[in-house]
C-alpha cells in the first residue's frame, strides 16, 4: 500500500511526522464530472478487516512543526490511477487532470461539493471537503499496518536502498572521478 510505505519513507527521509490515513474523496474527472470514492456507512460498520471495504481512499499527511493552524501537507501517490478508477464507473476522465501524485495542503480540498454529489456525500454536519478521514476506515488501516509490519518494513527498506542506488548512480554519472562511499547491499 503506497500510503503506508510512503509515510514510512518520508518520515525517515524528512524527520517529519508522516502518517498514512484513510477515508474518502471526491475525484474530479474534468468537464464537470466527478465521483465519490468512499465506502458506505453500513459497509464501514460491518467491516472487520480493511479488505472488507470495497472503496476507500488512502493518502499521507505530513505534519509540520510549529504550525499555528492545523493544515497538514497531503501527499497522494494513487492519483496516477484516477483514469482507471473513472473507467470502472464508466466516467470519462480528462487527460489534462492526469497526475503522478498530489503534494498540497489539506485546506486545498476544502471546496464546495458538486450539486450532483451532494445527496451521496456522507459528511453530515462537517465542513465541505473533497478529502476526508474516516475513523473506522483508519482503525482498519492501522490494524492492517500492524498485522503486516514486517512486510512494510522490508518494502520500506527496499525503497530506500533503491533511492540510495539511484543517488549514487546519478552522482557517479555527474563526475568522471566519483568515489562513492555508500554501498547498497543486495536486496533479499
N, C-alpha and C positions, 0 to 999 in steps of 0.2 A: 504494500500500500504506500503510494507516493507520499502522503501526508505524514505518516509515522516516520519513515526513513528520512524524508526531507527535514522534518523537525529535528531529528537527532543529528543529522549532518550540519544543519545551520547552527544549532546550539554549540556544537564542537568547533565550528569554524569562526563563529562570531562572538562566542561567550555570552550571548544574549539568551534570555528565556524564550524558547520557541516551543509551541505546543500544537500537536495535531488535534483538531476539533472537528465536530461533525454536526450536521443538521440538514438544512435545506437551502435552496437557492432558486431564484428566478433567472433563467438563462435567456439573454437577448439573442434572438436569431436573425435580427435585422428586418427591415421592411415593415416594422410594426408588429412582427411576430415574436412571441416569447412563450416560454413554457416553465412549469414548476417541476423541479426535481426535489422531491421530499416524500418520505413515507407518510401514509395516512395515520390518523390518531389511533384507530383500532389496531392497525399493524404494529405500531410502536408499543402499544400496551401488551400485545400478545408475544412480542419478540423476546426470546431468551438468549439469542446469540446475534451478532452483527449480521451473519449470513441469513437470518430470518427476515431481514429487511430487503425489499426489492429495490427501492430507490432511496438513496441518501447522498449527501454531498460531504466530502471531507476537504479540508484545507489546513494551512498552517497559519497560526497567529504568532507574531513576533512582538514581544513586549519590550518597549524601550525604557531605559531607566529615567527617572526624574520627569516623567510626563505629568503635566498638570491635569490634562484632560485625557480620559481613557479613550484612546484611538489607536489600537494596535495596527501594525503592518500586517496585511493579508498577503500570503504567498500561495498561489494555487497553480499546481502543475497539471491539473486534469483538464484545463481548458483546451489542450490540443485535441481532446476527444469530443468537443462540443458538436462538430458537424455529424459525427456518428450518433451521438445522443439524439440530436434533432431528427436524423433519418429514421431512427427506430420508431419515432412517433409521427412519421410522415410529414415533418415540418421542414420546409426549405430553410437552409442556413446560408446567410450572406457570406461570401468568401472574404470580404474585407474585414469581417469580425474574427477571422481565424487568428488565434494567438497560441504560442507555445506555452506561455504562462502568464499569470497576472501577479503584479507586485505593486500594491497600492495601500491606501489606508482603509480601515473598516468603514469609516464615515462616507467613503465614496459609493457605498452600496445603499446609503440612506436616501432613497428617492421614491417618488410615488409609484404605487402598484398599478400596472396596466389595467384598465377597466375590464378587459376580457378575463383577467385572472382574479379580480377582487373576491368573487364568491368562493374560489378554490383556495385562496391564501388563508392559512390556518393560524395566523398570529393575532387572534382577537385580543384587543386591549394593549398591544405592543406597538411601538413606533413602526411605520412602514419601512421595510428594508428588503433588498433583493438577496440578502445573505443573512441567515440566522442560525444560531446554535439551538440544539435541542438536547435537554439534559438526559433523556433516556437514550437517545442515539449515542451521546458521548459516553455514557456509562458502558454501553455495549462495545464502543470503540476502545475504551480503556481496558476492558476485560480481554478483548481480542489482542491488544498490545501486550498485556501482561502474560497471557497464555502462550504467546509466541515470541517472548522477549529474546530468547537465544537466536532465533531466526532473524529477527530485526537487527540484533547486534552484528550478526555475521554480514548481513546485507549492507549495513551502515559502514562496516569496516571495508568491505569490497568497494563501495562507492568512494570512500576516502583514499584508498590505495590507487584506484583508477585516477582520481583527481591529482594525487601526487605524481603519478606516472606522466600524466598529460603536462603538468607544470614542468617536470624535469625535461621532457621531450621538447617543449617549447623553448626552454632555456638553452638546451643543447643546440637547437636549430638556430637560435638567435646569435650565438657566438661560435666561432670556429674552434676556440680553445676552452670549451666548457669543462669544468671539473665538478661533477655532481657529487654532493656528499650525501644526498638522500637516496636510499635504495629501497624500492618497493618489493617486499617478499612476494613470492608466488602465492596466489590465492589457492586455498584448498577447497 
